[in-house]
Amino acid sequence: MGRGKVEVKRIENPTNRQITFSKRKNGFLKKAFELSILCDAEIALLLFSSSGKPYHFASLDMDRTIAKYRSEIGQPHSNDQRYRTMEFWRSEIEELNKTIDTTEAKLKHLAGEDISMLCIKDLKQLERQLKIGVERVRSKKQRVIAEHVNLLKTRHRVLQEENARLHKQVIKLDDANVCSATLGTELDPFPAFNFPESLRNVVGYDG
């Protein structure tokens, strides 16, 4: 019995997709080369992987074949600045979309989502990435905590020094007040005088 019909659809697993591309790309380029030899065909083949890496085959000159193709179908030549600008931005947009899709898939995997299709190799790689990420987060947290502790110690030392300085100023002010009070008592030109009891009735002293 012959093999059943295989459904052709996009390979969701990035690793498997890249492996399949590498295998079939070589066969594709080989077939193009054989066709150019067997049928004397002028062939220009361009391939871009999902990561944007280019591959090409040209039986003659790539630029000449492309220019010939554009002329045959009535497209503007490559020296048309506006056309080249449009082609550039179209390529950039496609590349950005691919990058976004790849990044979103990786983020989902890191969050534990859409991993049912991953093989053992991919799961081990994802596990290593998560371990490395956890170690980096833990190391960063420890550095932040150490920096915060050092900052608190510095503030505490500054406050202690400021408190000691203010305490010295208070002591100086207290000593100055005591000296002023003592000096005022010693220099009083009219100290209080207590009359004897026998003389108070004579002079009529009421003090």
KOLDO-298469 format. One line per 5 residues: for each residue x, y negated, z negated of C-alpha. Coordinates in steps of 0.001 Angstrom, whole numbers, plus 500000, padded with zeros to 6 digits. Layout:
N
X/Y/Z | ...
This chain:
207
500000/500000/500000 | 501162/496516/500795 | 501566/493870/498188 | 498551/491770/497355 | 498321/488177/498392
500367/486000/496059 | 498778/482696/495115 | 501081/479805/495926 | 500870/477097/493290 | 503122/474807/491320
505368/476557/488805 | 504628/474915/485466 | 507758/476059/483656 | 510571/473583/484524 | 513349/476183/484190
511601/478766/486345 | 510720/476054/488850 | 514374/475010/489162 | 515558/478602/489543 | 512989/479266/492268
513988/476067/494057 | 517683/476991/494004 | 517017/480444/495426 | 514604/479412/498155 | 516495/476248/499071
519512/478245/500196 | 517335/480523/502295 | 515528/477544/503779 | 518787/475871/504851 | 520068/479155/506262
516903/479591/508352 | 517264/476043/509702 | 520857/476737/510697 | 519917/480004/512406 | 517041/478322/514259
519349/475587/515569 | 521791/478222/516907 | 519276/480707/518318 | 516995/478167/520000 | 519440/475316/520624
517125/473111/518530 | 518047/469727/517110 | 517220/469968/513439 | 517451/467436/510617 | 516343/468773/507250
516075/466772/504019 | 515297/468256/500603 | 514940/466619/497193 | 514715/468653/494013 | 512249/467747/491273
515113/465930/489519 | 515773/463857/492653 | 518973/465593/493801 | 519207/465502/497623 | 520083/468337/499990
520260/468146/503769 | 521144/469968/506944 | 521643/468469/510400 | 522487/470452/513507 | 523878/467269/515075
523912/463812/513451 | 521301/463122/510776 | 520883/459394/511526 | 520660/460008/515255 | 518042/462736/514844
515945/460581/512490 | 516167/457596/514858 | 515099/459830/517729 | 512156/461095/515689 | 511042/457567/514778
511253/456511/518403 | 509176/459492/519545 | 506322/458871/517105 | 506430/455073/517376 | 507584/454267/513846
509721/451163/513195 | 513463/451611/513237 | 515490/451765/510056 | 516867/448266/510696 | 513456/446795/509966
514099/445122/506592 | 510481/445120/505491 | 510064/448783/506296 | 513234/449686/504441 | 512043/447712/501428
508706/449537/501427 | 510441/452878/501742 | 512776/452000/498892 | 509982/451084/496498 | 507905/454081/497536
510853/456322/496726 | 511401/454523/493422 | 507750/454960/492428 | 507824/458664/493275 | 511009/459092/491270
509539/457251/488277 | 506395/459386/488418 | 508499/462546/488394 | 510532/461227/485477 | 507356/460372/483570
505899/463849/484163 | 509112/465521/483036 | 509407/463326/479941 | 505773/463881/478956 | 506225/467645/479294
509337/467547/477085 | 507552/465438/474459 | 504645/467888/474381 | 507064/470763/473903 | 508825/468936/471055
505406/468428/469435 | 504665/472151/469761 | 502169/471711/472597 | 501967/473531/475943 | 504611/476072/474923
502613/479206/475743 | 504228/479419/479194 | 507802/478992/477925 | 510115/481989/478096 | 512426/483148/475306
515344/481154/476708 | 513306/477947/476828 | 511941/478536/473330 | 515448/479044/471942 | 516632/475873/473659
513637/473984/472270 | 514397/475357/468795 | 518006/474141/469053 | 516819/470702/470141 | 514426/470509/467192
517151/471562/464751 | 519521/468948/466133 | 516748/466343/465926 | 515957/467230/462306 | 519651/467049/461369
519964/463630/463004 | 516843/462348/461234 | 518067/463698/457876 | 521512/462142/458394 | 519974/458806/459334
517696/458908/456296 | 520644/459578/453984 | 522584/456672/455486 | 519605/454336/455060 | 519138/455454/451428
522857/454982/450690 | 522822/451512/452234 | 519732/450594/450194 | 521333/451869/446964 | 524504/449876/447658
522402/446789/448318 | 520563/447238/445008 | 523864/447707/443164 | 525217/444518/444713 | 522097/442583/443720
522283/444022/440190 | 525931/442959/439839 | 525123/439446/441099 | 522250/439147/438631 | 524468/440309/435774
527125/437746/436684 | 524500/435010/436924 | 523026/436053/433582 | 526466/435974/431926 | 527144/432530/433378
523815/431178/432103 | 524426/432764/428677 | 527777/430968/428415 | 526116/427685/429341 | 523475/428187/426630
526176/428891/424020 | 528064/425753/425070 | 524886/423661/424774 | 524145/425099/421311 | 527676/424357/420130
527433/420840/421503 | 524141/420244/419653 | 525580/421541/416368 | 528635/419322/416704 | 526473/416280/417426
524297/416909/414366 | 527311/417401/412092 | 529068/414320/413422 | 525947/412210/412909 | 525732/413205/409240
529386/412451/408549 | 529220/408971/410119 | 525998/407759/408376 | 526915/404226/407041 | 524053/404178/404563
523829/407534/402892 | 520857/408140/400624 | 521472/407109/396967 | 519607/408567/394032 | 519146/406163/391108
519466/407628/387669 | 516151/408180/385948 | 517026/405632/383216 | 517484/402842/385761 | 514444/403464/387922
512016/401900/385381 | 514248/398837/384973 | 514547/397891/388598 | 511155/399136/389563 | 512517/401695/392073
509800/403713/393658 | 512046/405922/395800
